[in-house]
Amino acid sequence: MSFVIHATRGVIRDHNVRRKTMFVLVVIALVLLLAGSTILQPVLNPHEHPVWFILFWLICAWVAVTAMLLAIFDLLMVKSEARKAERILREKFAPLQTPDSPISTRLRQGSGAAEQSTRSTSKA
């Protein structure tokens, strides 16, 4: 397999690499933005060099969009990992709940309180 495929798999699978890559991409985008607005402004004059202008800002936009897509992917992965961890905890502690456990007692008390409040309003 090629280096690009291995690098992509590494970025997708490891959250530390993914976040470092996002940071580097954001820094590159900011440097390009700053350089294009100041130092490279004469070279990127759209009237004199339209091809350079379009190419430079397309590259800058591509880097910024890549960073945003990685951020969205990271957000989705974090949410997925949190759901998985919650599911594992629920499965681990579900057998520990008995009819006398505090959670089941609260649920029974809550439903009883709701029945009592409907009874008291019907009497009035």
N, C-alpha and C positions, 0 to 999 in steps of 0.2 A: 504494500500500500504506500501511497505517496505521503510526503511530509505534511501536506495540507490536510489530508484526511485525519492523520494522527493528531495534529494540532487542533483541529476542529473538535474532535472527540474529547480532547483534554479540556478545552474551554467549556464544552457543554456539560461534562460530567462533574468537574471540580468547581465548587462555588468560589474558592479562593482565587483560582486562576481566572474565572469568569469576572470577578470583581476587579482584579488587577487589570485585566484587559479593558474593562469599561473605563477605569480610571485613565489608562494610557490613551484610549481613544478620545476621551473628553479633553485631555491635555493637548493632544495633537490637534483637535478641532479648534480649541481656543488659540493655539499658536498660529494655525493657519488663518483664523479670523483676524487676529491681531496683525500678522504679517501682511495679509492682503489689504488691510485697511491703512497700513502705514508704510512699511518698507517697500513692499512690492507694488504699491499703487501706480507708479509710472509704467511699470511693465504690464500691469493689468488694466490699463486704460481701455475701456470697451470700444472707443472710437478708433484707436490705433491698432489694438491687438484683440479683436473680438474672440478669436479662437482660444487664446490664452486665458482671457477673462472667463469664458464659459467653462473651459476645462478646469481651471483652478477652483471656481465656486462649485462645480459639480463634485469635485473630489472632496471639498470641505463639507458639502451637504451629505455625501456618501458616508464619510467618517462619523458625522453627527448622528445620522439615522442608524448606522450600525451600533453605536453606543446606546441609543434609545431602545433598539430592538433587543439588545443584550440585557438591558435593564428590565424590560417587560418580561423576557424569558426568565430572568433571575427571580422576579417577583412571583411568577407562576410556579416556579420550582420551590420556592420557600413556602408558598401556600400549600402545595402538594405534600411536601415533607411534613408540614405541621398537621395536616389532615391525617396522614399516615401514622404519625406519632400519637395523635389523639385516639385513633382507631385501635392501635396496639394497647394503649393504656386502658381503654374501655374494655377490651377483650381480657386483659390481664386482671382487672379488678371487678369485672362483672360477676364472677362466681363468688366473690366475697360478700356480695349484698344478700342479706337474708331478710325475711319478713320483719325482723326486729331491728334492722339497721336504721341509722338516723335518716337516711335518705328516704327509705320506704315509709317510715313513720311520719316524716314531714309531708309526704305526698298524701298519705291517708288523712292526716290532720287538715291539710289544705282542702281536700275534697269535702270533708265533713264541715268545714267552716263555710264553704260555698253553699252546702245544703241548708245549714242553719240560717244563713242570711236570707235565703229564698223563703224559708218558713216564716221568719220574722216579718218579712215584707208582706206575705200573704195574709198574716193575722191582722195587720194594721188596717 
